[in-house]
Amino acid sequence: MANTRSALKRVRQTKTATQRNRLLKNRVKEARKSIFAAVEAGDNAAAQEAYVALASAADKAAKKGAFHKKRADRYKARAAASIAKASA
């Protein structure tokens, strides 16, 4: 356990940041799963709606620092490519 006041504060801050990051990452993960499920089912309308949710969640997670901006861009690009491939 932490011994100093500053170390105790860092423990609290880390706990808060971990919860926030986990929430943001889970939103992105769920959005990605829903896109790929919609593509598998052949439902282009649902895939487009899920893509909007993914783009929003990924950009917010990158903005908050849960992961890097290029990771968000990569997720969006791969999702868009899979939707385009399925609709072609």
C-alpha positions in Angstrom: 0.0 0.0 0.0 1.1 3.6 -0.6 2.9 5.4 2.2 2.7 9.0 1.3 -0.2 11.4 0.6 0.9 11.9 -3.0 1.1 8.2 -3.5 -2.4 7.7 -2.1 -3.7 10.4 -4.4 -2.1 8.6 -7.4 -3.8 5.4 -6.3 -7.2 7.2 -6.3 -6.4 8.9 -9.7 -5.4 5.6 -11.2 -8.6 3.9 -10.1 -10.7 6.7 -11.6 -8.7 6.7 -14.9 -8.9 2.9 -15.1 -12.6 2.9 -14.8 -13.0 5.6 -17.4 -10.7 3.9 -19.8 -12.4 0.6 -19.4 -15.8 2.1 -20.1 -14.5 3.9 -23.2 -12.8 0.8 -24.5 -15.8 -1.4 -23.9 -18.0 1.0 -25.9 -15.6 0.8 -28.8 -15.4 -3.0 -28.5 -19.2 -3.4 -28.5 -19.6 -1.0 -31.5 -17.1 -3.1 -33.4 -18.8 -6.3 -32.6 -22.2 -4.9 -33.7 -20.7 -3.8 -37.0 -19.2 -7.1 -37.8 -22.4 -8.9 -36.7 -24.5 -6.7 -39.0 -22.1 -7.3 -41.9 -22.2 -11.1 -41.3 -26.0 -10.9 -41.3 -26.0 -8.8 -44.4 -27.9 -5.9 -42.8 -26.3 -2.8 -44.4 -28.6 -0.3 -42.6 -27.7 -1.7 -39.2 -24.0 -1.7 -40.1 -24.1 1.9 -41.1 -25.8 2.9 -37.8 -23.2 0.9 -35.9 -20.4 2.5 -37.9 -21.7 6.0 -36.7 -21.6 4.7 -33.1 -18.1 3.2 -33.6 -16.7 6.4 -35.1 -18.1 8.5 -32.2 -17.0 6.0 -29.5 -13.5 5.6 -31.0 -12.9 9.3 -31.4 -14.0 10.0 -27.9 -11.8 7.3 -26.5 -8.8 8.7 -28.4 -9.6 12.2 -27.3 -9.8 11.1 -23.6 -6.5 9.1 -24.0 -7.9 5.6 -23.6 -5.9 4.7 -26.8 -4.1 6.4 -29.6 -5.8 8.4 -32.3 -4.3 6.2 -35.0 -5.9 3.2 -33.4 -9.3 4.9 -33.6 -8.6 5.7 -37.3 -7.6 2.1 -37.9 -10.7 0.7 -36.3 -12.9 3.1 -38.4 -11.0 2.3 -41.6 -11.3 -1.4 -41.2 -15.0 -1.2 -40.3 -15.7 1.0 -43.3 -13.8 -1.4 -45.6 -15.8 -4.4 -44.3 -19.1 -2.5 -44.8 -18.1 -1.5 -48.3 -17.0 -5.0 -49.1 -20.3 -6.5 -47.8 -22.4 -4.0 -49.7 -20.6 -4.4 -53.0 
